[in-house]
Amino acid sequence: MSRINTTHVGSLPRTQKVVDFIFARERNEKYDPAAFDAAMTEAVSETVRRQVAAGVGIVSDGETSKISYATYVKDRYTGFDGDSPRNAPADLKLFPGFLERLAREGGTPKYARPMCVGEVRSKGQGELQKDIANLRAAMSAHGAERGFMNAASPGVISLFLQNAHYPTRDAYLAALADVMKEEYETIVAAGLDLQLDCPDLALSRHMLFTDLSDDDFVKVAASHVEALNHALRDIPEDKVRIHICWGNYEGPHVCDIPMAKMFDTLMSAKARYVLFESSNPRHGHEWTVFRDRRRDIPADKVLVPGVVDTTTNFVEHPELVAERLRRFVDIVGADRVIAGSDCGFGTFAGFGAVDPDIAYAKLAALSEGAALIS
């Protein structure tokens, strides 16, 4: 059996130095741009070093310079200002005592989510080019042969930075697809895999579209994938990864739409690598969806199940990781499975449920588990 490769969803814990710089920029406070850039370069190098040491085969920059995986676009594109409505996930609303506890204990991140109030246009690729240069340099320094970089999908941007400018939701999605196309192509042109973060295909069901039926939501999600595929039209499919999730938070998740209802939508994306949660206790059983519909998985798709959780500080035993991976190996074969994480470990700067050192211990367990069945 060929060795099963390893990766993760993208974000990793940031150092306090990095967080302080990011929030200085976020709050429009004075800071030294040269010192900011130097801190990001240093932090990305250390992040890649730790991934390599943990046995991760396909590394990222940890999304080090970004405030979050979606709202970073406000810093790189025009048209955003003010604040978007905050709406707690429907499952947390069902348990108000728990929701209150999260808020009281600082369990919800605080950062700007501006509205789209004008035409969305690129401010240039300068910030992206810095991220790419930092990742490429770190990969070279630490012997990582393959890397990926995250980018927000049109759908997830529309989820967190809501529309108050374009005449319709579809028009907003189309504009976002057009403007994000260059970012996607720049990442691939740099020799990196492109990962599109798409929690809008699941999370937004119980955040923004609670008034719809599941079937009507699937139609909305399909329009998101259509916009995404349009933006990807000039990129080879084998350079693209897509990640779907139900929200990277500890909570009841009783309102999550089932994978069975999102399967066709997910498979229709122009992405060879499909990343999804399978350690989340609310979705751990859904490997059976892939088993029962194996004939509907396109022959070129590679499954990247999350075999370590990103919301608790338990470090999974490598045998458990191997057990989770075997289920998918039995469905599509070892050459079409990569070991991944459920979500990121640093979804928002300065906020994360998992201790930084434990996050890397989890990645090491992931790699050890993959080795057990290779």
RACOR-V814520 format. One record per residue. PHI is phi in whole degrees, 0 to 359 (* if undefined). PSI is psi in radians with two decimals (* if undefined). BURIAL is + if it has 16 or more other ideal C-beta (glycine too) atoms within 10 Angstrom, else -. Layout:
phi=PHI psi=PSI burial=BURIAL
phi=PHI psi=PSI burial=BURIAL
This chain:
phi=* psi=2.36 burial=-
phi=290 psi=2.67 burial=-
phi=293 psi=2.32 burial=-
phi=278 psi=2.19 burial=+
phi=284 psi=2.91 burial=+
phi=228 psi=2.59 burial=+
phi=203 psi=-2.84 burial=+
phi=202 psi=-3.10 burial=+
phi=281 psi=-0.47 burial=+
phi=145 psi=-1.05 burial=+
phi=281 psi=2.52 burial=+
phi=225 psi=2.78 burial=+
phi=303 psi=2.41 burial=+
phi=262 psi=2.62 burial=+
phi=288 psi=2.81 burial=-
phi=297 psi=-0.61 burial=-
phi=299 psi=-0.78 burial=-
phi=295 psi=-0.80 burial=+
phi=301 psi=-0.74 burial=+
phi=298 psi=-0.73 burial=+
phi=295 psi=-0.77 burial=+
phi=299 psi=-0.73 burial=+
phi=282 psi=-0.42 burial=+
phi=296 psi=-0.76 burial=-
phi=294 psi=-0.74 burial=-
phi=301 psi=-0.65 burial=+
phi=265 psi=0.14 burial=-
phi=59 psi=0.61 burial=-
phi=273 psi=2.79 burial=-
phi=288 psi=2.38 burial=-
phi=206 psi=2.83 burial=+
phi=273 psi=1.93 burial=-
phi=302 psi=-0.64 burial=-
phi=294 psi=-0.71 burial=-
phi=293 psi=-0.64 burial=-
phi=302 psi=-0.90 burial=+
phi=298 psi=-0.71 burial=+
phi=295 psi=-0.68 burial=-
phi=295 psi=-0.69 burial=+
phi=293 psi=-0.74 burial=+
phi=299 psi=-0.82 burial=+
phi=298 psi=-0.77 burial=+
phi=291 psi=-0.69 burial=+
phi=296 psi=-0.71 burial=+
phi=300 psi=-0.77 burial=+
phi=292 psi=-0.66 burial=-
phi=297 psi=-0.76 burial=+
phi=292 psi=-0.70 burial=+
phi=303 psi=-0.77 burial=+
phi=290 psi=-0.58 burial=+
phi=295 psi=-0.81 burial=+
phi=298 psi=-0.75 burial=+
phi=297 psi=-0.54 burial=-
phi=278 psi=-0.07 burial=+
phi=90 psi=0.24 burial=+
phi=286 psi=2.24 burial=+
phi=272 psi=-0.55 burial=+
phi=239 psi=1.86 burial=+
phi=258 psi=2.88 burial=+
phi=229 psi=3.12 burial=+
phi=274 psi=0.09 burial=+
phi=73 psi=0.14 burial=+
phi=55 psi=0.63 burial=+
phi=307 psi=-0.79 burial=+
phi=276 psi=-0.08 burial=+
phi=265 psi=2.49 burial=+
phi=291 psi=-0.61 burial=+
phi=196 psi=2.97 burial=+
phi=288 psi=-0.31 burial=+
phi=245 psi=-0.82 burial=+
phi=283 psi=-0.08 burial=+
phi=301 psi=-0.39 burial=+
phi=297 psi=-0.44 burial=+
phi=296 psi=-0.40 burial=+
phi=273 psi=-0.24 burial=+
phi=243 psi=-0.13 burial=+
phi=222 psi=2.57 burial=+
phi=280 psi=2.97 burial=-
phi=102 psi=0.00 burial=+
phi=244 psi=2.37 burial=+
phi=195 psi=2.90 burial=-
phi=73 psi=-2.52 burial=-
phi=214 psi=2.49 burial=-
phi=271 psi=2.70 burial=+
phi=300 psi=2.46 burial=-
phi=263 psi=2.30 burial=-
phi=223 psi=1.99 burial=-
phi=294 psi=2.57 burial=-
phi=304 psi=2.57 burial=+
phi=299 psi=-0.57 burial=+
phi=293 psi=-0.62 burial=+
phi=289 psi=-0.56 burial=+
phi=295 psi=-0.48 burial=-
phi=288 psi=-0.30 burial=-
phi=232 psi=1.28 burial=-
phi=299 psi=-0.53 burial=-
phi=296 psi=-0.72 burial=-
phi=291 psi=-0.71 burial=+
phi=298 psi=-0.73 burial=+
phi=296 psi=-0.69 burial=-
phi=296 psi=-0.75 burial=-
phi=302 psi=-0.80 burial=+
phi=295 psi=-0.72 burial=-
phi=293 psi=-0.63 burial=-
phi=269 psi=0.12 burial=-
phi=75 psi=0.50 burial=-
phi=277 psi=0.11 burial=+
phi=235 psi=2.26 burial=-
phi=289 psi=2.62 burial=-
phi=241 psi=2.04 burial=-
phi=199 psi=2.84 burial=+
phi=287 psi=2.39 burial=+
phi=233 psi=1.35 burial=+
phi=294 psi=2.76 burial=+
phi=278 psi=2.77 burial=+
phi=277 psi=1.98 burial=+
phi=240 psi=0.04 burial=-
phi=202 psi=-3.11 burial=-
phi=297 psi=2.32 burial=-
phi=274 psi=2.09 burial=+
phi=222 psi=2.63 burial=-
phi=288 psi=2.46 burial=-
phi=270 psi=0.09 burial=-
phi=111 psi=2.89 burial=-
phi=262 psi=0.31 burial=+
phi=300 psi=-0.84 burial=-
phi=295 psi=-0.70 burial=+
phi=296 psi=-0.74 burial=+
phi=297 psi=-0.62 burial=-
phi=296 psi=-0.76 burial=+
phi=299 psi=-0.76 burial=+
phi=297 psi=-0.80 burial=+
phi=299 psi=-0.72 burial=-
phi=296 psi=-0.75 burial=+
phi=292 psi=-0.77 burial=+
phi=297 psi=-0.73 burial=+
phi=295 psi=-0.72 burial=-
phi=293 psi=-0.68 burial=+
phi=298 psi=-0.77 burial=+
phi=296 psi=-0.72 burial=-
phi=292 psi=-0.55 burial=-
phi=245 psi=0.16 burial=+
phi=77 psi=0.45 burial=-
phi=273 psi=2.17 burial=+
phi=271 psi=-0.42 burial=-
phi=224 psi=2.34 burial=-
phi=223 psi=2.83 burial=+
phi=224 psi=2.79 burial=+
phi=227 psi=2.40 burial=+
phi=279 psi=2.63 burial=+
phi=213 psi=2.58 burial=+
phi=285 psi=2.46 burial=+
phi=278 psi=2.75 burial=+
phi=305 psi=-0.68 burial=+
phi=295 psi=-0.72 burial=+
phi=285 psi=-0.52 burial=+
phi=298 psi=-0.77 burial=+
phi=293 psi=-0.40 burial=+
phi=287 psi=-0.80 burial=+
phi=265 psi=-0.49 burial=+
phi=243 psi=1.52 burial=+
phi=284 psi=2.77 burial=+
phi=274 psi=2.20 burial=+
phi=227 psi=0.37 burial=-
phi=232 psi=-0.91 burial=-
phi=284 psi=2.61 burial=+
phi=295 psi=-0.50 burial=-
phi=219 psi=2.87 burial=-
phi=298 psi=-0.73 burial=-
phi=297 psi=-0.64 burial=-
phi=294 psi=-0.67 burial=-
phi=296 psi=-0.80 burial=+
phi=301 psi=-0.75 burial=+
phi=297 psi=-0.72 burial=+
phi=295 psi=-0.73 burial=+
phi=295 psi=-0.71 burial=+
phi=298 psi=-0.74 burial=+
phi=295 psi=-0.73 burial=-
phi=281 psi=-0.53 burial=+
phi=280 psi=-0.30 burial=+
phi=306 psi=-0.75 burial=+
phi=295 psi=-0.71 burial=-
phi=300 psi=-0.81 burial=+
phi=300 psi=-0.79 burial=+
phi=291 psi=-0.57 burial=+
phi=295 psi=-0.72 burial=+
phi=298 psi=-0.81 burial=+
phi=292 psi=-0.68 burial=+
phi=298 psi=-0.41 burial=-
phi=277 psi=0.04 burial=+
phi=86 psi=0.26 burial=-
phi=254 psi=2.68 burial=+
phi=285 psi=2.58 burial=+
phi=257 psi=2.19 burial=+
phi=250 psi=2.19 burial=+
phi=262 psi=2.10 burial=+
phi=273 psi=2.07 burial=+
phi=230 psi=0.91 burial=+
phi=296 psi=-0.24 burial=+
phi=300 psi=-0.38 burial=+
phi=281 psi=-0.09 burial=+
phi=217 psi=-0.98 burial=+
phi=304 psi=-0.72 burial=+
phi=293 psi=-0.30 burial=+
phi=302 psi=-0.75 burial=+
phi=255 psi=0.27 burial=+
phi=244 psi=-0.90 burial=+
phi=250 psi=-0.41 burial=+
phi=240 psi=0.70 burial=+
phi=292 psi=-0.33 burial=-
phi=276 psi=-0.14 burial=-
phi=267 psi=2.79 burial=-
phi=283 psi=2.86 burial=-
phi=302 psi=-0.75 burial=-
phi=297 psi=-0.70 burial=-
phi=291 psi=-0.63 burial=-
phi=296 psi=-0.69 burial=+
phi=302 psi=-0.62 burial=+
phi=294 psi=-0.70 burial=-
phi=298 psi=-0.83 burial=+
phi=299 psi=-0.66 burial=+
phi=297 psi=-0.63 burial=-
phi=292 psi=-0.56 burial=+
phi=294 psi=-0.76 burial=+
phi=293 psi=-0.63 burial=+
phi=299 psi=-0.77 burial=+
phi=295 psi=-0.73 burial=+
phi=297 psi=-0.82 burial=+
phi=298 psi=-0.58 burial=+
phi=297 psi=-0.73 burial=-
phi=292 psi=-0.44 burial=+
phi=265 psi=0.11 burial=+
phi=300 psi=-0.45 burial=-
phi=255 psi=0.22 burial=-
phi=249 psi=2.32 burial=+
phi=300 psi=2.39 burial=-
phi=299 psi=-0.53 burial=-
phi=284 psi=0.01 burial=-
phi=256 psi=0.11 burial=+
phi=240 psi=2.37 burial=+
phi=242 psi=2.56 burial=+
phi=231 psi=2.40 burial=+
phi=239 psi=2.21 burial=+
phi=246 psi=2.48 burial=+
phi=204 psi=2.94 burial=+
phi=254 psi=0.23 burial=+
phi=111 psi=2.15 burial=+
phi=272 psi=1.12 burial=+
phi=217 psi=2.59 burial=+
phi=284 psi=2.15 burial=-
phi=186 psi=3.11 burial=+
phi=292 psi=-0.59 burial=-
phi=56 psi=0.49 burial=+
phi=282 psi=-0.14 burial=-
phi=256 psi=0.08 burial=+
phi=297 psi=2.38 burial=+
phi=288 psi=2.40 burial=+
phi=293 psi=2.62 burial=-
phi=303 psi=-0.61 burial=+
phi=304 psi=-0.60 burial=-
phi=277 psi=-0.32 burial=+
phi=256 psi=-0.05 burial=+
phi=303 psi=-0.90 burial=+
phi=296 psi=-0.70 burial=-
phi=299 psi=-0.79 burial=+
phi=297 psi=-0.76 burial=+
phi=290 psi=-0.30 burial=+
phi=276 psi=-0.15 burial=-
phi=289 psi=2.52 burial=+
phi=279 psi=1.25 burial=+
phi=212 psi=2.27 burial=+
phi=287 psi=-0.64 burial=+
phi=256 psi=2.18 burial=+
phi=246 psi=1.94 burial=+
phi=257 psi=2.32 burial=+
phi=205 psi=2.79 burial=+
phi=283 psi=2.36 burial=+
phi=219 psi=0.08 burial=+
phi=259 psi=-0.49 burial=+
phi=312 psi=2.14 burial=+
phi=300 psi=-0.36 burial=-
phi=280 psi=-0.24 burial=+
phi=230 psi=0.06 burial=+
phi=299 psi=-0.46 burial=+
phi=280 psi=-0.19 burial=-
phi=279 psi=0.09 burial=+
phi=301 psi=-0.44 burial=+
phi=293 psi=-0.43 burial=-
phi=298 psi=-0.76 burial=+
phi=291 psi=-0.64 burial=+
phi=297 psi=-0.84 burial=-
phi=287 psi=-0.35 burial=-
phi=240 psi=0.53 burial=-
phi=303 psi=-0.58 burial=-
phi=290 psi=-0.29 burial=-
phi=263 psi=0.02 burial=-
phi=275 psi=2.02 burial=+
phi=308 psi=2.50 burial=-
phi=298 psi=-0.35 burial=-
phi=263 psi=0.01 burial=-
phi=282 psi=2.46 burial=+
phi=246 psi=2.22 burial=+
phi=271 psi=2.34 burial=+
phi=234 psi=1.34 burial=+
phi=289 psi=2.55 burial=+
phi=283 psi=1.97 burial=+
phi=251 psi=0.06 burial=+
phi=227 psi=2.50 burial=+
phi=277 psi=2.72 burial=+
phi=238 psi=0.29 burial=+
phi=239 psi=-0.05 burial=+
phi=227 psi=2.84 burial=-
phi=263 psi=0.20 burial=-
phi=295 psi=2.39 burial=-
phi=260 psi=2.02 burial=+
phi=299 psi=2.46 burial=+
phi=288 psi=2.44 burial=-
phi=305 psi=-0.55 burial=+
phi=294 psi=-0.63 burial=-
phi=292 psi=-0.73 burial=-
phi=302 psi=-0.82 burial=+
phi=298 psi=-0.71 burial=+
phi=298 psi=-0.76 burial=-
phi=295 psi=-0.70 burial=+
phi=292 psi=-0.66 burial=+
phi=302 psi=-0.60 burial=+
phi=302 psi=-0.73 burial=+
phi=279 psi=-0.57 burial=+
phi=300 psi=-0.69 burial=+
phi=293 psi=-0.36 burial=-
phi=273 psi=-0.85 burial=+
phi=239 psi=-0.10 burial=+
phi=96 psi=2.67 burial=-
phi=295 psi=-0.49 burial=+
phi=285 psi=-0.10 burial=-
phi=238 psi=0.47 burial=+
phi=228 psi=2.34 burial=+
phi=234 psi=2.40 burial=+
phi=282 psi=2.27 burial=+
phi=225 psi=-3.04 burial=+
phi=251 psi=2.80 burial=+
phi=298 psi=-0.88 burial=+
phi=215 psi=-2.81 burial=+
phi=272 psi=2.84 burial=+
phi=264 psi=-0.11 burial=+
phi=217 psi=0.97 burial=+
phi=306 psi=-0.67 burial=+
phi=234 psi=2.44 burial=+
phi=301 psi=2.25 burial=+
phi=80 psi=0.12 burial=+
phi=221 psi=2.27 burial=+
phi=184 psi=2.44 burial=+
phi=284 psi=-0.42 burial=+
phi=259 psi=2.29 burial=+
phi=303 psi=2.42 burial=-
phi=306 psi=-0.79 burial=-
phi=294 psi=-0.61 burial=-
phi=291 psi=-0.59 burial=+
phi=303 psi=-0.77 burial=+
phi=287 psi=-0.52 burial=+
phi=296 psi=-0.65 burial=+
phi=295 psi=-0.72 burial=+
phi=295 psi=-0.63 burial=+
phi=295 psi=-0.71 burial=+
phi=296 psi=-0.66 burial=+
phi=302 psi=-0.85 burial=+
phi=294 psi=-0.70 burial=+
phi=295 psi=-0.70 burial=+
phi=295 psi=-0.71 burial=+
phi=298 psi=-0.66 burial=+
phi=294 psi=-0.52 burial=+
phi=295 psi=-0.48 burial=-
phi=248 psi=0.22 burial=+
phi=270 psi=* burial=-
